[in-house]
Amino acid sequence: MNKINWHHPIIRVAISIITLFAVFCLFRFVFESYMNNLDSHLERLGFWCPVLFVAMFVVGTTVLFPETIFALAAGAIFGVWWGLLWVTVSGVLAAFIMFFIGRHLLKSRVEKLLLKHPKLQSFNKAVSSFKIIALLRFSPFNFSALCYLASVSKLKFSDYAYASIAMIPGFLSTTYIGYAAKHAADLSKTYKVTGELPKGDSLVHEITIYGGLVVAVSISIIVARIALKTVKNYNSSETQISPNR
């Protein structure tokens, strides 16, 4: 029986569409009655709203909570660009903290885990370079797991830090999905009540929003695909070279 290739472009597009629809349904049919109170509460928080978000992101991802959930929430709460900013700040800060925890506090435990799993051990050797860690940041590899694995490798912190830039394309597409889903839910609610688009909105504006979503997700998929292919080629070449070393 053939295994499903979860990184295939068609499957990843389907996952993105399903995620968008699922988040839309959450806002439209589950959170709708709470949104006005939530929006006003977030406005009252002011400066502390992004601070609280960053804190929740850092704590959550440190204990292996999916960063995707936070990125979707950021798009819905802050919009695309502010959402991307706060997710990136949170992601970099969380990555640095997990690197410190893994290298100085949990190193022996992670190394014992690697000894029990040869595949993880070989993977751990591969991430000991800037090129590979950056490519893995581009790919859909688990954010927290990658941080902890990199922390016990021979990777320099400077290379690890520079590679954090590669998180941005993935964060952009996920943040955009959250924003688009929230926008669609708000639009649906307004249209249901008034029978027309919100004041100041237009069909061109709506096409631009969802066209931008398609572009953001497409770029993320293309970059991730190239990154995964490069990592596989690197691992294959390392396997061929290693017996002669």
N, C-alpha and C positions, 0 to 999 in steps of 0.2 A: 504494500500500500504506500503510495507516494505521500510524502509529507507536504503540508501546505507551506509555500514560500511567503511568509508574512511580509517580506521586504519587496515583493513584486509591486511595481507601480500601480497596477489596477487594483490590487488589494489595498494598498495604502490610500488610494483615492477613495475607495469604498469606505474604509475606516474613517477617513476625514468627513465624508458626507454623513455617515451614521452618527459620528460624534456631534457634528453640527446640529443634526436633527434632534438628537437626544438632549443636548443643552437647550435648544429652542423649546422643546416640550417641557423641560424643567421650569424655565422662566415663564412660559405661557400658561401652563396648567397647574403647576405646583407652587411656584414662588410668587405668582401674580398678586395675590391678596396681601403679600408681605412687602412687595417691592417699594411702595410709596413710603412706608415706615422705615424700611432699610435705607433707601436713598437719602431721606432726611436725616437719619441717624449718622450716615457716613459723612454728610455735609457738615454736621455739627462737630464731628471729630476733626475736620480740617486737616492740619499738618500731621496729626497723629494717625490718620487713616493709612497712609503709605508706610509709616513706621510700624504700625501694628501688622500690616501685611507682610513686611520684610521679616519681622520677628516670627510670625507664624510659618512662613516659608522655610526659614532657617531651621527652626525646631522640627517641623514636620519632615523635611527631607533628610535631616540628620538621623531620624529614626525610620528611614526608608519609606516615608509616605510619598506617593508619586508626585513629581514636580508638575506633571501635566495638569493636574487638578488646579493647582495654584495659578498656572499660566492662563487657563481658561477663565478663572475667576478674575484675574487681573484685567483681561480684555473686557469683561462684562462691567467691571467696576470703574476702571480708569480710562477705558478706550484703548485704541491700538497703540499709539506712540507713548503715552504716559504708562500704559500697562507694560509695554515692552521695556521701558526704562526701569520700572520697579522690579520686574521679573529678572532682568539682567543683573541689577544691583544685588537682589536677593540670591540669585544663582551663584554669582561670583563669591559673595560673602559665605554662603553655605558650603561651596566647594573648598574654600580656604579652611574653614572650620573643620570639615570632615577630613581634609588632608592632615591637619594637625592632630585630630583625634586618632586617626588611623596610624600615623607614623609614631606618635609619642605615647599614646594611652592603650591602644588596642592592637599594636603591631604583633605581639606574640600570638594572640587569638586568631588574627587573620592569617598569619603564616601557618598555624596548625590546620586551619581550614583548607589552605592551599595544598598542603601535603596530602590531605585526604582526597583531593580532586585534581588529578594530573592535568586535565584540560584547563582548569583555572590557573594552574601553575605555569603552563606554557603561555597562556594568555597574559599572565602577569609579567612574564619576561618581555613580551611583545610591546607592552605599554611603557617600557622604559625609555622611550624616545619621544621628542616633541612632535615629530611627524605623525606617529601613530595615535598619540593621545588627542591631538587636534582632529584627526580624521574620525576618531571614535566619538568626539564631541559633536561632529557633524552628523553622525549616524544615529539611529534610534536606540542606542544602547542605554540601559538603565542609568539614570543620572547619579544616584547615590551609590550604586554598586561600583560604578566606574571610579568615583572619587575615592572610595575605600581601597579598591584594588591598586589604584595608582599610588596611594599613600605608602604602601609597603613594597613598592617596586624601587628600582634604582633611579627613577625619574627625579630630576632636579626640580625644586620648587619653582624656580624661575620659568622653566619650560612648562610646567603645569599651569602656572599663572597666565602665561601668554596664550596657552591653548584654550583658556576660558572664553576667548573671543569667539571661538567656533561654536559656542552655545547659541549665539544670537539667531541664526536662521531658523532653527527648530523652535525657539521661543517665539519668534515672530509669527510663524504659521499657527501655533497653538493659541497665542494671544488673539490673533485675528479671528480665529474660529469663535472664541468666547465673545468677542465684540460683536461679530456678525449675528450670532445666535441671539444675544440680548437685544440688538437692534431690530431683528426680525420679530421678536416677541413683542417689543414695544409698538412696532408698526402694525402688527396684527391686532393688537388691543385697540389702537387708535382707529384703525379702519373699521373694526367691528362696531365701534360706537358712532363714528361720524360718517362712515361710508366713503371716505376720501383720505388721501395722504395727509400727514401732518403739515401744518402751515410752514412754508419755507422749504419744504421737501420737494423733490421732483423725480421723475422717472430716470433722468440722466444720473442724478445723485445715487439712486439705488443701484443702477447698473455699475457705476464706478465702485461702489462698496463691494459688491459681490464679484466684480471683475478683479478687484484687488485681492480678494480672498483666494480666487483661483490662481492668480499669479504667485501669491505668497506660499500656498500649499505646493504648487508645482515646483517652485524653486527649492523648497525644502526637500521634496521627494528626489529631485534630480541630484542635489548635492549629497544627500544621504546615500543614494545609489552609487555614485562615484566613489564616495568615501569607503563604503563597504567593499566594493570591488578592489580598491587599492589595498585595503587591509588584508583581504584574502590573497592577493598577489604577493604581498609582503610576507605573509606567513608561509606561503608555498615556497618562495625563494629561500627563506630562512631554513625550512625543513630540508631543502636540497643541499644547502651549503653546510649545515651543521655537522654531518657525518665526516666531512673532510677537515674540520677544524681541529 
